[in-house]
């Protein structure tokens, strides 16, 4: 790749999800956070970034409105109205892609629509694979067909090497780690530290909140649990079974974050005689306060987590991680330097007593060097440049055999 190609200003169209708005400060919104950060990072590099998204979004680049409002939550099996909203969203994104000024399309889902040939615009597509291979709508035995039917301008991004291995057999795939804006996570070298362990995430069995409770009980440490409970039968059942182990339910979501937040909200919670406390879902401003004052953030996942934004958010605040060695965890946490990666519950219990040996500055530096928005956007920019240049070179050869399939309302 030449120097001129590397620094060329590109126009990138991101086709966002519509489960939640694309904007900062939300609670549980991992994919939306990544979309927002890519947009912000591309703009900082001088690219033109357009995001096809709901009207209730708030982005730093150009907003191309597709639907009036996001669903407000993650939807597995949508209503007829929600399915129609998806159709409208993709139709409008497709129409925007056909104006002729788009160099690369960045997608965050809808792989089944690409697979079926319904969403098949001329600009090259980069598809970020946010979900595990086992949850993907296109199954492993269909990868070869996808590789054959797509021209070389269809590319995939895995969010960890672990996840990339799960998609073994899918062509044109590389790994780009997620990144966050370091300045947004209030690192302080010597914050007032509360003597508590913290765990945050969607309340569900695979996130392991029950294991975090076991660690707290075996070490005698106070545990703060934060996270949303989605309206899914398995999650509701898990939370119901976990309730008897929680000593206090305190919804603090209504408390705004100000300069006295630690004194008014965190300190009183720690001073009470309750050991296991559930505080509900937190927005970004709230959770970074709970990160930075914790002794450690527990990440006791029970499955192959493909990334885990919690890990880099906590370390950016200077708070080390204590996690099970599953999924992408060993790629993100440096064992013994930014936390401890263990194989068992007993190992996690033993490691609690060593958390003070971790240097908070090392945690923050690690995120700055490997998981910043700048790092992520730079990697995406390099990929876009390579793809855009390759697409131009092959455009004449592909044009004679390119099959245009009109966007059909009925097939969505």
C-alpha positions, 0 to 999 in steps of 0.5 A: 500500500502506497503512502498516498493510498494510506492517507486518502480521505475515504467516505465510509457508510456505517449501517448501524443496528437499530436496537438502541440509539447510537450515542454515548452514555448509555447503559448496556449497549456494547455494539452501539458503543463500538459503532459510536467509537468507530465513527468518532475515530474515523472523523479524527483521522480525517475520513468522512463518516456517515452512520445510517441509524435511528433518529434518536441517535447522536453521533459525531459524524454525519447522521443519515436517518433511516427510522424515527426511533430505535427499539430501545432494547435488544430484540431477538424475535421482533414484532411485525412492526419491528420487522418492518422497521428493519426492512425500512432501515436496510432499504434506506441504507441501501439507497444511500449506498447507491449514490456513488460517493461511498468508498466502503460500507461498514456493517454490524449485523444483517449477515443473513441479508448479505448472504441471501443477496438481498443487501448487495450494493456495489461498494465493498462491505466490511462486516464486523462479527460481534457475536460468537460463531454459534449465534451467527445467522449464517452457519458454519456449513454455509461459509463456503457458499458465502465465500463463493457467492461474494466477490473479493470485496466482502470482508469480515472483522473478528473482534479477537483472535479467539473469535476469529478461530471460531469462524474458521473457514470464512474467507477475508477475515482479520482481527481488529480489537475494540477501542474506547476513548481513554479520556472518557474513563477518568483515570486517577492515580490515587482515587479514594478506594473502597474495599469492594469487588465490582462486577458489571454486565448483563445479568445472565448465567454465562456472565457468571454473577453467581460465581462472583457471589461465591468469590465474595462469600469465600473471601469475605469481600463486599461485592457490588453487582451492576447490570441489566436484566433483559426480558428473556426467560433464561435471564429472568429465571437466573436472576430469580434464583440469584436473588436469595444470595443478594443482601440488598437491592438498591437502584441507584440509576436515578442518582446523577454523577457530580463531584460528590458522587463518591461521598453521597452514593458510593461511600454510604453503600460501602458503609452499610452492613450488607455484603452482596449489593445489587445496584441495577443498570448503570450509565457510563458516568455512573459505572466509571465511578464504580470501576475506579473506586473498586479493588478489582473488577471481577469477570467470571464468565462461563463461556467464550466471550469474544471480547468484553468491553468491561475489561478495557473500561475497568483497566482504563480507570486504573482498576485491575481485572480478575477473570477466568481464562475463557474466550478472549480474556487472555488476549486482553488482560496481561496476567500479573500486570493488569490483573489475574487470569485464572482457571478456577473458582479457587484460583480466583479466591486466592487471587483476590488477596493479591490485587493490590500488587497490580499497578493502576498506571500499568492498567491504563497504559495497556489500554492506551497502547492497545485498546484506544479509539485511535488504535481501533480506528487506525486499524479500520482505516488501514483495512478500508484503504486496502479494500477500496484500492483493491476494489478500484483495481478489480472494478473493471474486471468485475463489472462484466460479471457483476449481477445486480439484484434489486432490493426487494421489499418482499424478500426482507 
